[in-house]
Amino acid sequence: MKILIVEDEIELSKSISQYLQRENYLCEVAMNIVEGRKMMDNFTYDCILLDINLPGGSGLALLKELKQDKKMDGVIIISAKNSLEDKITLLKLGADDYLSKPFHLAELSARIEAVIRRRYLNGESELVFQDLKIDTLARTAFVNGEDTNLTKTEYELLLFLFINRGRVITKNAIAEHLSGQSAMYLDNFDIIYAHIKNLKKKLLSIGNCIKTIYGTGYKFSA
């Protein structure tokens, strides 16, 4: 899962990023409204942590732009403001949650998980397809009750394809989801091919649920 942290407090953004990376999230950081807008325009995130008071403008403007563009990124506001009026306003504008500073990083992580479950997993922590079960809390997958022993990247790839099941996902989209901005510097998609091959092998007993769409990408379907 990919997180964008739009926060100008260097130590706070660093602490959040380090903590969430230990929780197996891919994190990217924007330090001002210009960087935040550029990254939101160019990439898709599973959850955006958005401060309101930013150099160059208000995070409120970014929230409005995100919703006007009908992007599906989840948004958690992290702000020093703690008034009920501010919370109600931002939630009405489309924020998924509001967390007042200071906060515990464990609580932030729990809220991110809750937003992702609500937005993409219908509130479920276990996803089932035929004899495949994905446990999003344990971040693993089971086939016929047996642990598939997925690597971190294989798990993220499987969950991404599952969430978008029935849709063709391009190799570019997969690379961006797994690698963030660094995907722009890939010379080829060999690493994607390798991960797909390994994932297909581990899911072989439930059939060809990951289909190759030649020249485009991949699709998860029955």
Buried (B, 14 or more C-beta within 10 A) or exposed (E): BBBBBBBBBEEBBEEBBEBBEEBEBBBBBBBBBEBBBEBBEEBEBBBBBBBBBBEEBEBBBBBEBBBEEEBEBBBBBBBEBEEEEBBEEBBEBEBBBBBBEEEEBEEBBEBBBBBBBBBBBEEEEEBEBEBBBBBBEEBBBBBEEEEBEBEEBBBBBBBBBBBBBEEBBEBBBBBBBBBBEEBEEBEEBEBBEEBBEBBBEBBEEEEEBBBEEEEEBBBBEE
